[in-house]
Each structure stands twice: as structure tokens, then as C-alpha cells.
């Protein structure tokens, strides 16, 4: 949605299914509220300034009302161990416009170990789900903690082989210690090509 100086204009909002193998629904909701209400999510976590917390939550409630009136929503299921089949079932149930699979490196496939074969099958299965349901899916994984060079390539991410083969687009996002409030986003792979370093 397009958030302006106040609550902005909300048009053509989308329904997003957010599946996380790392964060609890409460933590995800707090971050989503911070985005919707345009405030720092630390306000909710700290709970020190009750007046500021109340104002922040009121902003979030108002923003979510406008988002939902424009057809948008965020669905955050409470899950334990997550498999690709569960992702497919949730997509068929909720019919989202967009799916986020957070911490995909923690997903599992019953009967398969947590090695490169299992990782490849997870990414392959999620990519197939995106194709058969015609639903865009964004999967997140980790950059290598060992790589502190300030620039990353495809070989520096978890699921390197699987992501390199199956993903349509691979982006890396990180911040530099010298610029802690800035995020660098680099296109590591774009199956359909890139223009000036950005996905077309």
C-alpha cells in the first residue's frame, strides 16, 4: 500500500500469507503493526512508554482498517514444523495474492534429511507450488555469517545450489556497519535478466 504523510491512500491492496519457521505470530504481528502504523517496532517490544505504545497501536489499527477496506490483509498462521505440503494447503485455503516463506532453511520434508539433497527438494517443491498455484512466493534464508567482506555473491547464501537452480530471482540484503540505517540490496540472479542492477 502507499502510505503518505498521514494514513496515505490504500488502493489495490493484496492479501499476503506470511509463513515463518523462525518468528512467532506475535513477533511478526508486532513488526507488521510497526510498518502499518509507521513507527519503530522497538516501541512495542520495550513497553516502557505506555502512552507512546497506545498511540502506536492506535495508528496501526487505523492503518489496518484502511488496508482491509482496500482488499488487503496479512494472514499469519501459527505453525510448528513447516513442510512444502503445508504451504500448499495454506495457499489453497486462504487464496493469497503473495506468500512469504520466512526462514525457509528450517522447512522440512518428511523422510528427508537436512543436507543439500533435502534443501534442494524444499526449494524445488516451493518453486513448483508457486507455478501450479500461480502465486508469487518469496523465500528467505541466511547469508553466510562467515562472509564479512561487505559484498555478497550467490555462493554466500544458504541453499546456494538449490536457490541457484530453482529460484527465478535471488536477492541479497544486508547493512554495512559504517551505515547501520541503510540496507544494500543486490540482485544475485534474475532468470529473465536485469537492467542497471535492478530486476526489470
Secondary structure, 3 states (H helix, E strand, C coil): CECCCCCCECCCCCEEEEEECCCCHHHHHHHHHHHHHCCCCHHHHHCCCHHHHHHHHHHHHHHHHHHHHCCCEEECCCCCCCCHHHHHHHHHHHCCCEEEEECHHHCCCCCCCCCHHHHHHHHHHHHHHHHHHCCEEEECCCECCCCCCCCCCHHHECCHHHHHHHCCEEEEEEEECCEEEEEEEEEEEECCCEECCEEC
